[in-house]
Amino acid sequence: MREKFQSWFLNKSEKTSGMTKHQWRGEDGDEIRYWRANYHGGRFELYTKTDDDDRWKKLDPPSKENWEALRDVLWRKYQRKRCSWNLIAKVDKMLGKLNERPGE
């Protein structure tokens, strides 16, 4: 009985860790590029890689095009009830901050 409880508890805590991941891919010239957005603690972190890369590279800071691509992915997920509207609102807020910066 105790073993069942421990395994249930571990699985439950993993599911409620609070981090959500969103992944998508697209063509970058003649190669396929992958993107990942992790949302944890009220912040997004964006990463990218190609088939040749072993590790994800953090985009610091992400470009406006990266934020727009993430918003598009989240919008499509929201339409299928796979994503919260709050995440889209946070990305819209980031896009608004980017539009306020001079030179962009």
C-alpha positions in Angstrom: 0.0 0.0 0.0 2.8 2.4 0.9 4.5 1.9 -2.5 1.4 2.8 -4.4 1.0 6.0 -2.4 4.6 7.0 -2.9 4.4 6.5 -6.7 1.1 8.3 -6.9 2.5 11.2 -4.9 5.6 11.5 -7.2 3.5 11.4 -10.3 1.1 14.0 -9.0 3.9 16.4 -8.1 5.5 16.1 -11.5 2.2 16.9 -13.2 1.6 20.0 -11.1 5.1 21.4 -11.4 3.7 24.7 -12.8 5.8 24.8 -16.0 4.3 24.6 -19.4 6.2 23.9 -22.6 5.2 24.8 -26.1 7.1 23.6 -29.1 6.9 24.3 -32.8 9.0 24.0 -35.9 9.5 25.8 -39.2 11.8 26.1 -42.1 14.9 28.3 -41.8 16.3 28.4 -45.3 16.9 24.8 -46.3 16.9 23.4 -42.8 14.3 22.7 -40.2 14.5 24.8 -37.0 12.8 23.9 -33.8 11.6 26.4 -31.1 10.6 25.8 -27.5 8.9 28.2 -25.1 8.9 27.4 -21.4 6.6 29.3 -19.1 7.4 29.1 -15.4 7.2 31.5 -12.6 5.3 34.1 -14.7 8.1 34.3 -17.3 8.7 32.9 -20.7 12.1 31.5 -21.9 12.5 30.8 -25.6 15.0 28.3 -27.0 15.9 27.2 -30.5 17.8 24.4 -32.2 18.3 22.6 -35.5 18.6 18.9 -36.3 22.4 19.2 -36.1 22.4 20.8 -32.7 22.6 18.6 -29.6 21.4 21.3 -27.2 18.8 24.0 -27.1 20.1 27.5 -27.3 18.4 30.2 -25.2 17.3 33.2 -27.1 18.3 36.2 -25.0 16.5 38.4 -25.8 14.0 36.9 -28.2 13.2 38.8 -31.3 9.8 40.3 -32.1 9.4 37.6 -34.8 10.0 34.9 -32.1 7.3 36.4 -29.9 4.9 36.6 -32.8 5.5 33.0 -33.6 4.9 32.0 -30.0 1.6 34.0 -30.0 0.5 32.2 -33.1 1.2 28.8 -31.6 -0.6 29.8 -28.4 -3.6 31.2 -30.3 -4.0 27.9 -32.2 -3.8 26.0 -28.9 -6.3 28.3 -27.3 -8.8 27.7 -30.1 -8.5 23.9 -29.4 -8.9 24.6 -25.6 -5.3 23.5 -25.0 -4.0 26.8 -23.6 -5.1 29.6 -21.3 -6.0 33.0 -22.5 -3.7 34.4 -19.8 -0.7 33.1 -21.6 -1.7 34.9 -24.8 -2.3 38.1 -22.8 1.2 37.9 -21.4 2.7 37.5 -24.9 0.6 40.4 -26.1 2.0 42.5 -23.3 5.6 41.5 -24.3 4.8 42.5 -27.9 3.5 45.8 -26.7 6.7 46.5 -24.8 8.7 45.6 -27.9 6.7 48.1 -30.0 7.3 50.9 -27.4 11.1 50.5 -27.8 12.7 53.0 -30.1 14.5 51.6 -33.1 12.3 48.5 -33.5 
